[in-house]
Amino acid sequence: MTRLLAFDTSTDAMSIALRTPHGVLTRDAAGGAQASARLVPDVLALLAEADCPIKALDAIAFGCGPGAFTGLRTACSVAQGLAFGAGKPVVPVDSLIIVAQDARTQLGDAAPVELWVAMDARMDEVYAGAYRWDDGRWVTQSAPALYTLDALNALWQAALPTLVAGSALDAFGDRLQFGAALTVRRERSRAAALVDVTAQLLAAGHTVDAAHALPVYLRDKVALTTQEREAVRLAKESA
């Protein structure tokens, strides 16, 4: 079995997962502003708990977005720092597919093969994308994009979804119009879903060199914060 380290800080949660031949360890904790300071120590603690040195990993994955700018920069920077130091490939993971995987796990056999993920992007906007479960992996049908509520409602009225999952459901309530679609409003374990998606992507060969690992920004911002720079430094020192 491959050894995978994966982490995501694209939302208010910080999720870390480690898969080794001995099993899977997961951590779901508060993220947001805390993630920049906590991600590297928590990753190293999980590796130590599993007695798995960084150089023993087969790949390092990170939630590449869309999502919160600082969280995306933090996860990408740490993934690059660890991967550069250990000479490992990087697996960028669409952060919305993590939600799709968690929804499918919650619903089991009742899960439709097609669904939309809609995440609260603040400022009355939504990060949304459409996906299809096909032969053991996710296929993107509508790439993640940033929508106003009106634009997303218009899209859904043209072709009503069968399942919608994500934080936008509670954030916007009946302002989102998706007909009689099934809904999964909260994630059960983002970390568990993350490692499942990472394994799917790695099996399909979806890796990049650390130098080419990039976040998916749907809003603009430049410059690392002090906390983000510190996360990069710690990642490089620990590799």
Stockholm file with secondary structure:
# STOCKHOLM 1.0

chainA/1-239         MTRLLAFDTSTDAMSIALRTPHGVLTRDAAGGAQASARLVPDVLALLAEADCPIKALDAIAFGCGPGAFTGLRTACSVAQGLAFGAGKPVVPVDSLIIVAQDARTQLGDAAPVELWVAMDARMDEVYAGAYRWDDGRWVTQSAPALYTLDALNALWQAALPTLVAGSALDAFGDRLQFGAALTVRRERSRAAALVDVTAQLLAAGHTVDAAHALPVYLRDKVALTTQEREAVRLAKESA
#=GR chainA/1-239 SS CCCEEEEECSSSEEEEEEEETTEEEEEEEECGGGHHHHHHHHHHHHHHHTTCCGGGCSEEEEEEESSCHHHHHHHHHHHHHHHHHHTCCEEEEEHHHHHHHHHHHHHGGGCCSEEEEEEECSTTEEEEEEEEEETTEEEEEEEEEEEEHHHHHHHHHHSCCSEEESTHHHHHGGGSCCTTCEEECSCSCHHHHHHHHHHHHHHTTCCBCGGGCCCCCSSCCCSCCHHHHHHHHHHHHHC
#=GC SS_cons         CCCEEEEECSSSEEEEEEEETTEEEEEEEECGGGHHHHHHHHHHHHHHHTTCCGGGCSEEEEEEESSCHHHHHHHHHHHHHHHHHHTCCEEEEEHHHHHHHHHHHHHGGGCCSEEEEEEECSTTEEEEEEEEEETTEEEEEEEEEEEEHHHHHHHHHHSCCSEEESTHHHHHGGGSCCTTCEEECSCSCHHHHHHHHHHHHHHTTCCBCGGGCCCCCSSCCCSCCHHHHHHHHHHHHHC
//
